[in-house]
Amino acid sequence: MELFVIAYPTILKDETLLVNQLFDAGLPVFHLRKPTAHEATYRKFLDGILPEYHNRVALHHFHALANDYNIKRLHHTESFRKNSTIGDFSQPYTYSTSIHQLAEIDQIKSYHYSFFGPVFNSLSKPGYMGITDTGFSVTQSKTTKLIALGGIDLNNIGRVKAMNFDGIALLGSIWNEPAQAIINFKKIQAKCQQI
């Protein structure tokens, strides 16, 4: 299963140091998502990431920064996707998006992968309830990889695999305890490799 980490929504102390350590530990892709941040904040964050890891960063905002930082991944938020005419996927990027209903899967055929969730009750947003039930499974034939998001931790990775997702995205299980971020990531990474 593919493994992704999504940034905490606001700036955390020593966050870029932790992100570099996550990359050192084998993190394939980090999604930089700071919905209320300004472009200058994004630049400062990217300046804190070692240049050799820039190609593993996916930008959720300020896509023009990709040219300045050798970034190869762009994320289109659900609202951006629904409210614009995107059309041009000819640029050499890996494109991602998000959906919250499997019925939307036909709308994302041009994307390389999409987050889907919250699969379980969110660890980072109290009251944000999971949308899957016990027998949930991704059974549709799909051209876009679906990545499970929401409430995923060491204890439910096996359930995510049984639901036929192509990967998992971590947020709360990494950032709720920043001091344990690397340890938690390595445990989850090891579990993903076992199943």
C-alpha positions in Angstrom: 0.0 0.0 0.0 1.2 3.5 -0.8 1.9 5.8 2.1 1.3 9.6 2.2 1.5 12.2 5.0 -0.5 15.4 4.9 0.7 18.5 6.6 -0.9 19.8 9.8 -3.3 22.6 8.7 -1.4 25.3 10.6 2.3 25.8 11.1 3.9 23.6 13.9 7.1 24.3 15.7 10.0 22.5 13.9 7.6 21.1 11.3 10.0 21.2 8.4 12.7 19.4 10.5 10.1 16.6 11.1 9.2 16.5 7.5 12.8 16.1 6.5 13.1 13.3 9.1 10.0 11.6 7.6 11.6 11.7 4.2 14.8 10.3 5.7 12.7 7.5 7.1 11.3 6.6 3.7 8.2 8.8 3.3 7.4 8.7 -0.5 5.0 11.7 -0.6 4.2 14.7 1.6 1.2 16.8 0.9 1.7 20.5 1.7 -1.7 21.7 2.7 -2.0 24.9 4.8 -5.4 26.2 3.8 -5.1 29.6 5.5 -1.4 30.2 4.8 0.0 32.9 2.4 2.4 32.3 -0.4 5.3 33.6 1.7 4.5 31.0 4.3 4.6 28.2 1.7 7.9 29.6 0.4 9.4 29.6 3.9 8.1 26.0 4.5 9.6 24.8 1.2 12.9 26.6 1.9 13.0 24.4 5.1 12.7 21.2 3.1 15.9 19.7 1.7 16.1 20.3 -2.0 16.5 16.5 -2.7 13.0 16.0 -1.3 11.2 18.7 -3.2 10.1 16.3 -5.9 8.2 14.3 -3.2 6.1 17.3 -2.1 2.6 17.8 -3.5 1.3 21.4 -3.4 -2.3 22.0 -2.5 -2.0 25.8 -3.1 0.2 28.2 -4.9 0.9 25.8 -7.8 3.2 28.4 -9.5 5.8 27.6 -6.8 6.4 24.2 -8.4 8.7 25.8 -11.0 10.8 27.4 -8.3 11.2 24.3 -6.2 11.4 21.3 -8.7 8.0 20.1 -7.5 6.4 17.4 -9.6 3.1 17.0 -7.8 0.0 19.2 -7.8 -3.2 18.6 -5.8 -6.5 20.1 -6.8 -8.8 20.5 -3.9 -12.3 19.2 -4.3 -13.7 22.8 -4.4 -11.1 23.8 -7.0 -12.0 20.8 -9.2 -15.7 21.4 -9.0 -15.6 25.1 -9.6 -13.1 25.4 -12.4 -12.5 24.1 -15.9 -9.2 22.3 -15.4 -8.7 20.4 -18.6 -5.0 20.6 -19.1 -3.1 17.7 -17.6 -0.4 17.8 -20.3 2.2 19.3 -17.9 4.6 16.7 -16.5 3.1 16.6 -13.0 1.5 13.9 -10.9 -2.0 15.2 -10.2 -4.2 14.4 -7.2 -7.5 15.4 -5.8 -10.1 14.4 -3.2 -13.5 12.9 -3.2 -16.0 12.0 -0.4 -18.4 9.7 -2.3 -17.6 6.8 -4.5 -20.2 8.0 -7.0 -17.7 10.8 -7.8 -15.1 8.4 -9.1 -16.1 9.0 -12.8 -15.3 12.7 -12.3 -11.6 12.1 -11.5 -10.5 9.9 -14.3 -7.7 12.3 -15.4 -6.1 12.2 -11.9 -3.3 9.8 -10.9 -4.8 9.4 -7.4 -7.5 10.7 -5.1 -7.9 10.9 -1.4 -11.2 9.4 -0.1 -12.6 9.9 3.3 -13.0 10.3 6.1 -12.8 6.5 6.2 -12.9 6.4 10.0 -13.6 9.1 12.6 -11.0 11.8 12.2 -8.1 11.9 14.6 -7.4 15.5 13.9 -10.9 17.0 13.6 -13.1 16.1 16.5 -16.7 15.3 15.4 -15.6 14.6 11.8 -17.2 11.2 11.4 -16.2 8.3 9.2 -18.3 7.6 6.1 -17.7 3.9 5.8 -19.5 1.1 7.4 -18.3 -2.4 8.4 -18.8 -4.0 5.0 -17.5 -1.1 3.0 -15.2 -2.0 0.0 -13.9 -0.2 -3.0 -15.4 -2.5 -5.6 -15.8 -0.2 -8.6 -13.4 -0.6 -11.5 -11.3 2.5 -11.3 -8.6 4.1 -13.3 -7.6 6.5 -10.5 -6.0 5.1 -7.4 -8.0 5.7 -4.2 -6.1 6.6 -1.0 -7.9 6.2 2.3 -7.9 9.3 4.5 -9.3 9.9 8.0 -8.8 8.3 11.3 -6.1 5.9 10.1 -3.7 4.6 12.7 -1.7 1.5 13.5 -4.8 -0.4 14.6 -6.9 -0.1 11.5 -4.5 -0.4 8.6 -5.6 -4.1 8.0 -9.2 -2.9 7.7 -8.1 -0.3 5.1 -6.3 -3.0 3.1 -9.4 -5.2 3.3 -11.5 -2.3 1.9 -9.3 -2.5 -1.3 -7.8 1.0 -1.1 -4.5 1.6 -3.0 -2.9 3.4 -0.1 -3.3 5.4 3.1 -2.8 9.1 4.0 -1.8 10.0 7.6 -2.5 13.3 9.3 -3.7 13.0 13.0 -1.7 9.8 13.7 1.5 11.8 12.8 0.8 15.4 13.9 -1.4 14.9 17.1 1.9 14.1 18.9 4.7 15.8 17.0 7.3 14.4 19.5 6.2 10.9 18.4 5.8 11.6 14.7 8.8 9.7 13.4 8.2 6.7 15.7 4.6 6.5 14.8 5.4 6.8 11.1 7.9 4.0 11.2 5.5 1.7 13.0 2.8 2.4 10.5 5.3 2.0 7.6 6.4 -1.4 9.0 2.7 -2.5 9.3 2.0 -1.5 5.7 4.9 -3.5 4.5 3.7 -6.6 6.4 0.2 -6.7 5.0 
